[in-house]
Amino acid sequence: MRETHWRRLILIGVPFLWLLIFFLLPFGIVVKIALSDFANAMPPYTPTLEGVDSFAAFMAFLGQLDLESFVWLLEDQIYLISYLSSLKIAFIATVFTLILGYPLAYAMARAPEKWRPVLLMLVILPFWTSFLIRVYAWIGILKTEGFLNMALLQIGLISEPLTILNTNTAVYIGIVYSYLPFLVLPLYATLEKIDHSLLEAALDLGASKLASFWQVTFPISLPGVVAGCFLVFIPAVGEFVIPDLLGGSDTLMIGKTLWTEFFGNRDWPVASAVAVVLLLLLVVPMLFFQRLQEKQQEARA
């Protein structure tokens, strides 16, 4: 019994230790910088919580806390616009990724078993190339004299080159291409486990193939859809490389704003506050959604 207890403790403790070291501690450092004051020094902020060695000193520190970096986020509209623009771009890109990824995952799950490993490898294959190189490749494809415009001109679909690069359209294309495997893989794992006898039963009861898909396949695949959409939406909100390389000057995302504050303005407290608010915007709705799912599962049980 004691050996089983220690095994359970290790099994539970290792993930929590991992989160403590690689998430909570770095997040605590970011929060500490966000509560600091800007300074023309190296590092460019006045550390907080220095010399706080008692409860009275900690209460005095809380009394002097002004949260000026967070207040600044409310006063300057550029941050609100960046947050809203990031959420909009990430949401639209996630919808397009789902529209493209669901048929792909469905086709992979319905393919003969001998072909599934090959199809799965083709989905994973882009990860063998650097993410940065793949984004740079899209510059050559989307620019005015790029491959896409040349191909469209050759087949006569357009009479003059399209302006795609340095627009939000290019950002959507880059995000959908880069994060498509993150949606396909969990969705494929869910669709592959569907019991085909349920579909046969629906057809025997008079449902059409389309009706059986919407009434049987799609509801069962919803966990994969939700997981895939989260895997696309969350990193897309804070994306920096794609909007910086493929977007234009009017493409405003919080990742670019964060980069500017850290390395351009060298205002680490404000940049840290931006990062903290971004994390809360993503984590809090996920926690509410998870709690809602738990309540629904308890109601069904």
HUTABEL-V977784 format. One record per residue. N is the residue number from 0. NEAR is the number of other ideal C-beta (glycine too) atoms within 8 Angstrom. Layout:
n near
N NEAR
N NEAR
//
This chain:
n near
0 4
1 5
2 6
3 7
4 8
5 8
6 8
7 8
8 8
9 8
10 7
11 8
12 8
13 8
14 7
15 8
16 8
17 8
18 9
19 9
20 8
21 7
22 8
23 8
24 9
25 8
26 10
27 8
28 8
29 11
30 10
31 11
32 11
33 13
34 11
35 13
36 8
37 10
38 7
39 3
40 7
41 3
42 5
43 10
44 12
45 8
46 7
47 9
48 7
49 5
50 4
51 8
52 4
53 6
54 5
55 6
56 10
57 9
58 8
59 8
60 11
61 7
62 6
63 6
64 7
65 5
66 7
67 8
68 13
69 11
70 9
71 10
72 13
73 7
74 5
75 7
76 5
77 8
78 11
79 9
80 9
81 13
82 12
83 8
84 12
85 14
86 10
87 8
88 15
89 14
90 9
91 9
92 15
93 12
94 8
95 10
96 16
97 13
98 7
99 10
100 13
101 10
102 7
103 11
104 14
105 10
106 9
107 15
108 11
109 6
110 9
111 5
112 5
113 5
114 8
115 12
116 7
117 7
118 11
119 10
120 8
121 7
122 12
123 10
124 7
125 7
126 6
127 5
128 7
129 5
130 8
131 7
132 8
133 12
134 14
135 9
136 8
137 13
138 12
139 9
140 9
141 12
142 10
143 8
144 6
145 12
146 7
147 10
148 14
149 9
150 8
151 10
152 11
153 6
154 6
155 5
156 5
157 9
158 3
159 4
160 8
161 9
162 7
163 11
164 11
165 9
166 11
167 9
168 7
169 14
170 16
171 12
172 12
173 13
174 16
175 12
176 9
177 10
178 14
179 12
180 10
181 11
182 16
183 14
184 11
185 12
186 16
187 14
188 9
189 14
190 15
191 9
192 6
193 13
194 5
195 6
196 6
197 10
198 11
199 8
200 8
201 12
202 10
203 6
204 6
205 4
206 8
207 5
208 6
209 6
210 9
211 13
212 9
213 8
214 9
215 12
216 12
217 9
218 7
219 9
220 12
221 8
222 7
223 14
224 12
225 8
226 11
227 17
228 12
229 9
230 12
231 17
232 11
233 9
234 10
235 13
236 13
237 11
238 13
239 11
240 9
241 13
242 14
243 10
244 10
245 15
246 13
247 7
248 4
249 4
250 13
251 9
252 15
253 14
254 12
255 13
256 13
257 14
258 11
259 9
260 12
261 11
262 5
263 7
264 7
265 7
266 10
267 14
268 15
269 13
270 11
271 13
272 13
273 14
274 11
275 13
276 11
277 13
278 9
279 8
280 11
281 10
282 8
283 8
284 8
285 9
286 8
287 8
288 8
289 8
290 8
291 8
292 8
293 8
294 8
295 8
296 8
297 7
298 6
299 5
300 4
//
